[in-house]
Amino acid sequence: MNITLPVAWLVSMVAAWSASAADPQLVHSFATETKLKGGFTHAGGLLYSAAEKGGDHGFGYIAAFDPSDGSLTPVHHFPKDTKVKGGFTRVGEWLYFMTEKGGPTTGFSFIGRFEPSIWVVTVVREFETDVKAKSGFAEASGLLWFATEKGGSGNGSIEKVALDTGTLTSVAPLSLELGIKVESLAASADGRTVFAGAREGGDPAELSGKGAGSLLAIDVATGQIRKLVAFQAARHGTKLRGLTLAGEALWFIHEEGGDLQLNQGKGGGTVGKYHLTTGDLTTVHVFDGGATGFKPKGFVKTGDDFYFATEGGGAGGMGVFGALKGGARPEVLAELSAATSTKPDNVMSVVGNRLYFATELGGAHFLGGIVAFDLPNKLSAPALSIARAAEGKVQIRIQDTTVAPSVEFSSDPRGPWNPLHVQPTAGADGWTFEIAPTVPAQFLRAVSAQ
């Protein structure tokens, strides 16, 4: 039955299907040296990131990228050399970030809060000494956790900050024996443990005393830190990035190591995983410098798949973009080139049904740009019915599902998608939710986790 409803929404319920994704597309070319770092964080229809170069003072800026038209707008200019580490972490309506330096008073690291609704930055906490923050944030137990390179006893430390008070606590010092230069953090689903990936240290016998890195676990309640495993460069790889908790395993890439005949004896990198229950450490893939490239930079999980991009290798020598489908052997999806841009950032971001990453080279001005990749759509939508409700509202009923669907909206059917913040009501045959007729025109979808 066709119903004419007094509502401005266009309803788009996505049926179950799996489509082949197109090649990565360069959606923005940088006109000046930019070095966009730390991935993208979505807020209010825009994707926010931090540039290390450019801006009014030449020290970088906070950038707002509009995926609907490909425009990039500087919305806050850093007055000092700052270097945001690890991008932004969204807590509520605010975006938090950590810097390597650039504090307004001391010039050292500071914790900042960016309000995307008004484009204002507030300093939450400034360091009095040069700790050289190394990582972005991991959220656990209502606190933001991060790592430094010079804090603690001099080899860095694990720190935490309470956002409501700005109270900063040094949790545990790092050491060469434990592991140092932590860039990647991941929190357990229950918030009891923060995992850290050290790029060096662990086993001082490796790499002439530098160590090939390690995996660490920090007990949130006690602050106790323990070493799960130390890496060997030839066997496992070294210079860990992209630490990701998936089920009972920690996944990661190593930028170097593996086959030490590649990359002038440094190795071309690996993909690895560590099983938290069994303690098994597995090298999933060794990058060969040819078809699968070498020196992996970005790494992100979406669905059952892990996506990556390399800095070198491939047919043209400029790197590749690929995926481990279901965590299996990598499949190269596209070659990176001067046209698509190359030298990818260390962080990839999935927003809606798109994957984004920034590059430093290639593009229209050979200064890099922003690359977008449309992910294969594997969303599931059950049966749908629409009816009038009280006060002119529209009632949407989603049938034949036992799990409450998440309701999302977007101005573009390709995304990015935002949560609608409506609570579906359980019924005998599914779920219902209501939408006011005053809501602006958007695309709407309800996605079932089944």
N, C-alpha and C positions, 0 to 999 in steps of 0.2 A: 504494500500500500504506500502511495506517495503522500507525504505530509508537507505542507508549507508551514515553516516554523518562524516565529518572530525573533530570530536570533541571527547575529552577524557572523557566527562561526561557520567555517567550512570543516566538516568532519571527515577525517581521513583515517579509517581503520585499516591497518596494514595486514593483509592476509599472509599466510605462511608461504614463503618462497625463498629461493636462494639464487641470486643473480651473479653473474660474473662482473667483477669490478673493472672499471676502466683504468688506464695507465695513470700514474701520478701526474698532476697538472700544476704548472707554475702559476699561482693565482696572484702573486704580487712580486715585482722586481724592485730591489732597493736601488735608489738613485745615488746614494752616498754610502760610505762605509758605515755599517750598522751593527753587525754582530748581535743579532737577536738571540738571547740565551734563555734556557730554562723552560721551554715549551710554552703552552697557551692555557689560560684559565678563563672559563666562560662566565660572564656576568652581564645581564641586561641586554642580551643579543650581540655583544661584542666579545672578542677574544683578546685578553690582555697578556702582554709579554714585556720583557725588559731588554732594552738595547744597551750595549756597552759603549757604543760610539755614537757620535752625532748629537743632535739636539742644540739648543741655544748656546750651551757652554762647551760643547764638544765632549762631554763626559757621559753621554748616554741619556736615556729617557725611558719613561713608561709609555708603551705603545698600545693603542687600541686598534685592533684589526677588525674591519667590518666584512664578514664573509659574504654578505649579500652583494657588495659591489667591488670587493678587493682593495678597498682603500685602507691605508695605514696612517693613523693620526697620533703625533706625540701629544700626550695629555699631561705629562709632568716631566720637567727637565731637571736632571740632577746637577747641582751647582759644583760638585766635586767628583773626582774619580771614585766610583762607588762599587760597581760590579756586584749586581744581585746574584746570589748563589742559589741555584735550584728552582728558580721561578717563584710563582705565587702559590700560597695555600689558602683556599677559601674557607672561612669560618663565618657562618651566617651570611651577612651581606657584605662583609669586608674581606679584603685580600691581604694576607700577611706575607712579608718577605724578610730575608736575611741578607746582609751585605758583607762583602769582604773588607770594606773600608768606607771612608766617606762620612763618618759621623759628624754632625754639625759643630760640635764643640771639640771633641778629641781627635777627630779624623780617623778613628778606628771603626771597627764593625758596629753596626746598629741593627736593631729589629724595627721594621717599619710596618705601618698599616696604611693601606690604600683604600679609599672609599670611592668605588666606581661611579656612584650616583652623582658625586660632585667633583671627582677627580682631584682629591686632596690627599696628601701624604702626611701622616703623623708619626713622629719618632716614639716608639713604645719604650725602648730601652737602648741606651748607648753604652758601649764598653769603654772602660777607663784604661785598658791596656790593649796591646796589639795581639789579639787572639787569632786573627785571620780566619774568620768563619769559612768552612769548607763545603758544607752541604746546605740543602734546603731543609724543609721541616717534615717531620712525621708526627701525626696527631695521635696521642694515646693518653687515656685517663684524664681527659680534659686539659691536657698540656701540650705544648708544641716542643718537640725534641729536635736537636740538631747537633752537628759536630764541628769542632774547630781544628785548625792545623797547628797552632802555636800555644793553645791554652794548656791547662793542667800543669804538669811538670815540665812542659816545653815541647812535648810531642803531640799536643792536641788533647781534646777532651770531649766527652759527651755532656751536653748541657740541656736544660729544660727551662721553659718560661711559662708563667701563668699570665694569660692575656688580660684577666680582669684587674690585676694589680701591677703587672709588669715585673713581678718578682722573678729574679733569675737565680737558678740553682745549678751549680756544677755537680754533675752526677758522678762521673768517674773519669780519671785520667787515662789517656791512651799511652801505649808504650810500643817500642819496636817489637817486643815479644808478642803482645796482643795483636797489633796491627795499627797502622797509622794512615793518615790522609783518607779519611772516610768521606765519600761524596754521596753515597746512596744509603737511604734508610727505608725501612718498611715496618709497619706496626701489625701485630697479630690482630685477628678479628675480635678477640675478647679484650684487647687493650692491655693485656698483662705483660707483653714482651715487645721490645723494640729491637729489630734486627739491623745490623750495620755491616756494610761491605767496605773493607779496607783495601786501598789500592796498593799499599806497600806493607812491609813488616810481616808478622806471622811466624815465619821461619827465617831467622837471620842467615842461615846457610845458603839461602837462595839469592841469586842475582848479586853476588859479591857483597853480601851483607845488607842489601836493601830490603830483601824479602819480596815475595810475589803477591802478598796480600792475604787476607783472611776473611772469614765470616764470624761475626760476633753477635751475642745475644745479651741484651740488657734487661734485667728484671725490673719492671716498672715500680713495684712496691718497695724493693730494697735498694735499687741502684746497683746491684751486683752485676758485674760484667764478666762474661766467660767466652772463651774462644771455642767455636764449634769445629773449625777446621782451618788449617793453613794450606795455602796453595803452593804447588810446584809449577814453575813456568812452563816447562816442556810437557808436563802431564795434564795440567788443568788450565793454564793460562795465567795472565797477570793484568793488573790495572782494571779492576772490576768497575762496572757501571750498570745502571738499570736494574738494581735489586728489586725483585717482584715476588710477593708471596702469592702462591696459587695452590690452594688446597693445603696439603701437607708438605709442600716443597717450596724452597726458595730458588727462583730462577734468576739468571744474570748473564751478562756478556762480559768477556774479557777483551779489552782493546788490543792486547798483545799476548804473546805466548802461543802455545800449541806447537805448530811446526816452526821451529826456530831457524829453519833455512830461509824463511821469508822475512821481508821487511828489514833487510840488513842485519839479520841475526836476532831481531827482537820478536819475531813471530807475528802471524797474521791475525791472531785472536781466536776466541772460542765462544761457544754457548754452553753454559753449564747449569746443573741443578743439584741442590742438596736436599735430601729427604730428612725432615725434622724428626721423624719417628725412628727410622732405621739408621740414620747417620750415613747413608750411602751418598757418596759424591760422584756424580756422573758427568763426563764430558759428552754433551749431546752432539756437538758439531765442532770441527776444526776448520776454520776458514782457509781456503786454499790459494787465495790470491788470484785465481782465475775466474771460474764461473760464479762462485759465491762471494767473490771479492775478498778484501782483507781490511783490518782495522775497523771493526763495527763500532758505531757511535750511538745511534738511537736504538731503543728497545722498549716495546710496550705490548701489553697483553690486552686483547679484546675478544670476548667470547672464549673459544677454545684455542685461539690462534695467537702466536707471538709475531709481531712485525719488527723488522730491523732495517737499518740502512748502513752502508759501509762508506768509508772515506776513499778507499782505493779498490783496484781490481775491476773485474768485469771485462767485457769485450773492449770497451773504450778506455779502460784504466781509470775512470772517474768514479767508480763505486757502483753499487747496485742497491735496489730496494727489493725486499723479499719478505717471506713469511715462513714460520714453522707451523704448518697446518696441523692442529692437534698436538703441537709440541714435538712433531717428528722432524725428519731431515728437512733443511731449508729448501724452499722453492723460490727461485728468482722470479719476481713479477715484472721488473723493469730495470733497464740500465739507466744510471744517472749520467747526465751529459751537460755540456755548456748550455744547451737549450732548456733542459728541465731544471738546471742549476745543480750544484754539487758541493761537497764538503758539508755534510749535514751536522746539525747541532746534536748535543748529547741527549736531548729530551724530545720524545715524540708525545703527542697529545691526541686523545680520541675525544671528539666533541660531537655528540649525536651520532650520526652514521658516517662521519668523516674523520680521517686521520690527518693531522697537520704536523709539519716540522719546518724549521727554518734552515737556511743554508748560507754559506759565506762566499761562495764563488758561483760563477755562471749567471744566467739570466740576461736581461736586456743590456745591463751595464757591467756585466761580469763582477758584480758585487753581491751576488746571491739574492735570495728572496724567500718567499713562503710557498711551500708545496702542499697541496691537498690531494688526498686519495679517498675516493668513495669506496667504503667498505662493502663487501658482499652482504646483502640484507638477509638476516636470518630471524627476523622478528615474527612473533606468532600472535594472531588475533582471533579470538573466538567469535561466536555469533553475536550480532548486534541488533538492537531495536531502539527506536527513538520515539518519544511521545511528549505531549505537552505536560507541564506540571504547574503547580500553583504559582501565582505572582508572575506569570509570563515566562517562567523558567523552562529550560529544556531538560528533560530527563533522558539519560542514555543508560540502557541496560545491556550488560555484557554477560552472556549466558555460557553455561557449560564450562566453567573454570572453577577450580577449588582454591586458587591462589589469587589474592587481591591484586588487580592490575595496577601499574603505575600510569598516571594520566599526565601527558606531556603536550606542550604546544610549541608552535614555531610559526614565523612569518614566511618560511620557505619550506616546502615539503621535503627538501633534502636535508633540513636541519641548519644549524644546531637546534636541539630540542631542549626545552626548559620544563621543570616540574610545575604543574598547574596548582598544586597544593589544595586539591579537593580530596575528601575522604570517601572512597566508595563504601556503600552500605551493603552488607551481606544479605542475600535473600535465598530462597529455597533453590533457585535455579541459576544463581550467579551473583552479579554485583550491579548496583546502580549508583549513579552520581548525577548531580544537577549543576547546570551552568546558567548564570544570570544573562538576560538578553542584552545587558549593557556592555558585555565584554567585547573589546575590539576584535575586528576580523582577524582570524588566525587559522592555521591548520591545527587540528587536534588528533591525537592518537592515544589509544590505551594499549599498553604493551604487557602481555602476560609473560610471567617468568617460566611458564611450563614449556 
